[in-house]
Amino acid sequence: MRVSGRVRSRAGKCDPATNKCTQRVSSTTTFMATHIAILPSDALHTSTDTPSDFRAEQRFLRLPHPRTGLASLFLPQNPRRNDGSTRDAILEVQAIAPTNARSWFMGQEVVSDGKLLVMTPIDPAFLLIPILQSVYPENGERGKFRPADEIFEDAAANLEESSSSTADKDSSLIISRDDVAQFTSMECCNAALKRVCDVKEITEDITVYRFSPEKVVEWLRLKVERLSRPETVEISRTMVRNLAKDGLMEDGKEELLKLGRVRAACDLVAQYIPPPIRNLLIASYDFTALDAYNKTVEDENAADLTVQKPAKTKAAPVAVDKKRKQTTSHGVEKLKKANTGGMAKLSTFFTKKVPA
């Protein structure tokens, strides 16, 4: 997919600069920056298969990254299911930039920007964590139950204020209220709210929420359980290679291998959660046996390096016989025996002549 000034129905063109998307591009349209993008196939049809009111609002959103809290790009979509119904979702936008200058060839066109945009679905509950944390106290207090609209309104104001104060005149680092408001108005966001919050139904029309780190950990443990299954781990060559490097795939280490899979899954999930939540997730597991094994392996490797490393010794100085005569050439020896009597010294040629 090529991403450019606008979004075209089948070619899928988007404009990250203006955050606008349209269904079709006429021949008179002025194109802006063009990029190449990889995204789910159902997202290619979003611009034509979704209601017009959703297409009008479809644009790139700047939301806090769930791990760093920095403004990052996300794209809402409303793909159509096999039964004809639609369900909104959100994609994370990441840019892979080459170290050297690159270009793309698209038919008869050349795309000068060699970056590759990768858009992948992300669970909206991850995005809710930094949004909710901006409202609730950081000192460990529970906070109060509040309606979702009230929570999101305060969060949008807090995020815009905090990001504006640290943006240093860079508008791309600002998280606007409108972006947060559009995300929190999505159905997938409101459904995810129940996975990370305590919920109370006051009446049939009034439901209040309170951010719960404990509930977040419970939800994360479900993800870790799925990611740590053997059939899932085998899909990732990196995870398999790391487990084999640690010696966990050897016979007789089945229990350690199971713990290694869980730890690897936690590290993977930790890419999308803030450090305090990561610490809570790790603390919910007992990795004592795995830590002891890793410590033993590290000690053995360090001992092997010490044995293999040769000791540095100073070389004994070579005795020099000062009395030994230096060898000279035959010509030099002959000149030493020549009679130099009556010859003027060389220095006389450089003295100042005295006038007669």
Number of C-alpha atoms within 10 A of each C-alpha: 16 19 22 23 23 26 23 22 18 14 14 23 26 27 21 21 13 12 16 17 24 22 18 17 15 7 7 6 10 9 12 15 15 22 24 19 21 15 17 13 10 13 22 20 19 24 26 16 17 18 12 13 8 15 20 13 14 21 24 24 25 23 26 24 23 23 19 14 18 17 21 20 20 25 21 23 24 22 22 17 10 7 6 8 10 16 13 16 20 23 22 21 20 17 14 11 13 12 8 6 10 12 13 17 10 10 6 5 8 12 17 14 16 20 21 18 20 16 20 16 17 15 15 22 20 21 24 25 26 22 24 21 14 19 19 18 11 10 6 8 8 13 13 11 16 16 15 16 13 10 20 22 15 15 22 23 18 18 24 18 15 13 20 18 12 11 15 10 10 9 12 14 20 24 26 21 20 14 18 22 16 15 24 22 13 16 12 17 21 16 11 16 21 16 19 24 21 17 18 14 10 9 8 6 6 11 14 19 19 22 26 19 20 15 15 22 21 15 14 21 20 10 14 21 13 14 19 20 14 13 10 11 19 13 10 10 10 11 17 17 13 14 18 13 10 15 16 23 18 12 8 9 11 12 11 19 21 17 20 22 23 23 18 20 21 22 14 14 18 19 14 19 23 17 14 10 19 20 13 14 22 17 11 12 13 10 16 10 12 18 14 11 16 15 12 12 14 13 12 12 11 11 11 11 11 11 9 8 8 8 8 6 6 6 6 6 6 6 6 7 7 7 6 7 7 6 7 8 7 8 8 9 11 9 10 9 8 8 8 10 6 6 7 9 8 8 7 9 9 7 8 7 8 5 4 3
